[in-house]
Amino acid sequence: MPTVRALQRHWPNARITWIIGKGEHSLLAGLSGVEFVVYDKATGFAGMRSLWRELAHTRFDVLLHMQQAIRASVLSLGLKANVRVGYDKARAKDAQHWFTQHQLAPHPKAHVLESFMDFARLLGVEDDRLEWNLPVLTTALNEARVISGEAPYLVINPCSNARLRNFRNWSIEGYASVIEHAWVQHGLKSVLTGGGTAQERAIGDQIEALCQPGSVINAIGGTSLKGVLALIGNARAVIAPDTGPIHMANAMGTPALGLYASTNPQRAAPYLWRDFVVNAYPEAVRIYLNKSVEEVSWGQRVRHAEAMNLIKADDVIAKLDALLVHTTAQPTTGSKDES
């Protein structure tokens, strides 16, 4: 989003087409100045062919190949573009540099957000300040208000994407301890968010069972993505592992407390709130990879089921206290459009 906004500032009349996944589109629909072309990844190659037919008569001046996956590279082959820009070889994954004509300048140890912004910089954009201005519909605001009520609250999104060997989820007992502390010491309820999978619902139920009555609202599986965005926008803070909602908080200007052990927060923490990450990644690298952070490749994952258990509840509570002191008494609504 900051890259899109930077391009729009530089070329206000430019036509920007964003090829986007079905789920992601449900979050960003209504974004000003962007034409979305939705690709449902579940449709596979048939979906690609349909998308190619849809854009068969469109030739783009520039194709920014910002998604590092072989599927995205194959999809890009059916698009007409004068120039194709991708990552430099050191950052490219799945041999992405084979599918582009021009590569970004090297940027060692770049945060993901900086890597995205490098595409705008390559095109000559100098104003690279960060703006998101995400659209939040009135219906989503109403949805969030019904769930949260009027009292101040935290959003806790306990689960990450249930991909194979993802290992980003923290402990149920840890979340319950943080919820109790927020309720007793700060008078903050906690709203649990997440998808409707059986695993997420079960984890939410287990967390709720360990908490005092009235201290938690379990909304897992009970919101739209736009509703989650609205909840996040009006929250006092968001606590989550390296998953969508922690970056949604960053985009909304809401204080974000990220929980990191499996992934390197220097690369993937919520960008504006990097000082408030609970970082067990160096310890996880040392214990489970028998190396130091300096010895592993940039972006190296620690794929071990026990890695997140290196995060201690006391450390999360201390970071939460510091975050609440650092920020104002009222939630920051952040950078968004309301319509």
N, C-alpha and C positions, 0 to 999 in steps of 0.2 A: 504493500500500500504506500509506504513513503516513496518508493521508486515511481509509482504511478503519479503521485501528487507532484513530485519533482519534475517529471516530464510534462505534466499539465501546466505547471508554472512557466516552464521554458517555452513550450509551444501550446498556447491556450486553445488554438484551433485544430490541433492534431486529432486525428481519429485514432483511438486506442481500442483495439480488440483484445479481449482477454479470454483465452481458451481455458476453461475452468472445470473442475470436477462438480458432480451433481450436489454433493454435500456442501462443498465450499460455496457454491452459488447460493444455496439457501441462506447462508450467513451474509453474503455480500450483495445480494440482490438489491437494486435501488441505488447503487453507487453512482454518483454523478459523473458524467463525462466518459463513461466506459460502456462499450458494447460487449456483452458476454456471449460467448458461444460455449454451450454446455456439452461436455463429454462425459458420459456415464462410463466409468472404467469397467463396470460389470459387463458391458456390451462387447468388450474386446475388439477384435479386428473389424467386426461388422460395424461397430460404432465409429471406428476410425474412418471407414469408407464412407459412411453417412456424413461425417463431418467434412471430409474432403469434397464431397459433392456439394455440400452447402456453401463452401468457400471456393468452389472451382473457378469462379469468375472474378475473384478478388486477388489482386497482387499487392503485397505489402512492401513499403519502402524498407522496413527493417523488421526482422523477426528476432526477438529477444528470447533466447532459449534458456530460461531461468530454472527449469525443473530438471533435476539430475536423476533421470531414470530412463532405462532403455525404451520403455513404452512411450515416453514423451519424445524421445529422439526418433523413433519409428513414425510417430504421428506427424512430426515436423516435416518428414520427407514428402508428404502429400500437400504441403502448403507452398504457395508461390511467394517468393520474397527476393528482393534484390540483394539484400545483405542478411546474413545469418550470424548472429553473435552468440558466443557461448563462453564458458569458463576457460581460464587458462589451464594448461595440462595438469598442473599440480592440484588444482581444485576440482577438475572434472572427474565425474564418476561414470561408470558404465560406458567408458570410451566415448563420452559425449563430444570430445574435441574432433572426432571423426565426422561429425554431422554439422559442423559449423565452419564458416570461412574466416571469421575474425574471432579472436579470443581476447578476453580481458587481460589487462596488465597483471602481473603477479601481485598478490596481496597476501603474504604469508600470515597465518594465524588470524585470519579475519573472522569477525563475528558474522553470522548468517545474514543479519540485516545489512552489514557493510558490504558483504558480497553482492547482495541484490542491488544496493545503491551504486556499486561499481558499474553496472550496466548503464545507468543514467550518466555517470561521469564520463564513460567512454564516448557517449554521444555529444559531449560538450556541455553538459549541465553543470553549472557551478554552484547554484543555490541548492544545496543538499540538506537543508534543514528538515527535520522529521515532522511530517503531518500525516494523519490517518483520516480523520473526518468520516468515520464509519456511519452509515445510515442506521438509525434506530427508529423503527416505526412506532406510532402511538399505540397500536395493538400490542406490540411487544412490551412497551412500558407498562401498559395496563396488566398484561400477563405477569410481569415481574412484581408489580405492586400487590396483586392478589396473593402471590406466594410469600412475599417478604413482610408485608404489613408496613407500618410506618416507622418502627423502631430501627436504629442502626444495626447493621449486621455484617458479618464476614461471609464471603463465598469460599467454600472448600470443594474443590473438584478432586476427589481422591484417586480416581483411576485414569490411567493413560490408555492409549489405543491398545486393543487386545491382539496385537500382532504377535507372530511367533517369536519367542525369545526376546520380548520387549523389555521386561523386568524393570519397569519404572515405577511400580506402585509401592507406596510406603505402607507401614503397618497400621492395622485397624486400631490397635491400642494407642499408638502414637497420635493418631488423629483425635481419638476420644480425649486424651490428655490435653491437647491444644484447645479443643472445644470447651472443656471444663474451665481451663484457665481464662479463655476469652470471656466466658459467661460470668465467672466469679469475680475476676479482677477488673474487667473492663465493661461489663454489662452488655456485651455483644452476643447476640444469637449467631449461630452459624447455619448457613443455608448450604446443603449438600446438593451439588449438581453433577450431571453425567448422563450418559446414554441409557437406553432401555434394555441393555443386554442382561441376561440372567446373572452374570458375574458381577456387574456393576450394582444391580439391585441387591444382590446378596451382601456385598460389601457395605453398601449404604445401610441396610437393615442391621448389620452387625455393629457398625459404628453407633447408630442410633440407640441400640440396646444398651450400650455402655455409658450413655450420657444421661445427665439429669433431665427430668421432664421440663420442657420449655426452653432448653438450651439449644436445640437443634431443630431445623426444618428439613425434612428429607424430601427433596424435589427431584431425586434421581429418576430419570425416565419420564418426568412430568412436565418438561418444557420443550419449546422449540429452540433452535439455535439462536434465533433472534431474541427469544425470551431470555436465554442465558446471557446474551450480550447486554441486554437491558439490566438484568440482575447485577452483572459485573460492573456496569457503568455507575450504578448507585451504591455499590458496596463500600464499606470502610476499607477493606483490603481483600485480596484474593490469595489463597494458599493452594498450591497444586504442584505436582511434579512437572517434568518437561512434557507438556501436552497443550492442546489448543487453548484452553481457558487462561493459562498463565500468560500467554502471548496476546490473547484478547484483552486481558487486563492492562497490559502494557500499551496496547493500541488505544484504549479508552482513557488512559491517564490515571487509572486506578492503582493504588499501591499494590505491588505484587511481591509475594514471598515464594520463591521457587525452591523446590526440593530436588537436589541434584546429587546423584552418585553414579548412575549408569552412563550419563552423558556429561560432557565437559561444559560447565557453565560459561567458560571464557568464549566458547563458540556459540552457545545456544541459550543463554539465560535471557529472561525478559530484559530487553536492552536498557531501558531507563531505570531499572531497579536492580542492577547487577550487584550493588553493595549490600543488598538484603537477601541474597541467595544463601541457603544452607548448603555448603559445599563439602560433600564427602567424596568427591571424585578422586582427588589425589590418593586418599586412603584406599579406595576401591581398586585403583590401578596398582597400588603397591601390594595389596593383599591377594588380589585375584589374577593379576597379570604379571606379578613379580617384577615390576618395572617402576620407574618414576614417570611423572607426567612428561618430563623432558624427553624421555626415551620412546614414547609412543607417538604414532602419527596424529596429526591434528584431526580431531573428530572421532578418534578411536572410541568405540563403545565398550563398556564393561558388561558383557552379557552373562551375568551370574545372578541367580535367584536371590542371593543373600546381600547383594550390593546395597540396596536401599535400606537395609536394616542397620547399616553403619550410621544412619542419621538418627540422632538421639532427640527425644521429645524436649528435653531441657534446652537444647540448642535452637530448636524451632520456636519455643516459647520466648527465649531471649531475643531472637531476631524479630518476632512479632512485637514484643514490647518496644524494641528500638524503632521499628517501622511506625508504630502508632505515635510514638513521641516525635519522630521526624516529620510526620505529615500533620496536616491540620485536623482539627476536631471534627470537621465535616467531610464527607466523602468528596473526592474530586471527580467531577463528571467527565472530565477528559475531553478528547477531541472527537466530536461526533456530530452528525446531522440528525435532526429530528424531523420526521415528516408524518 
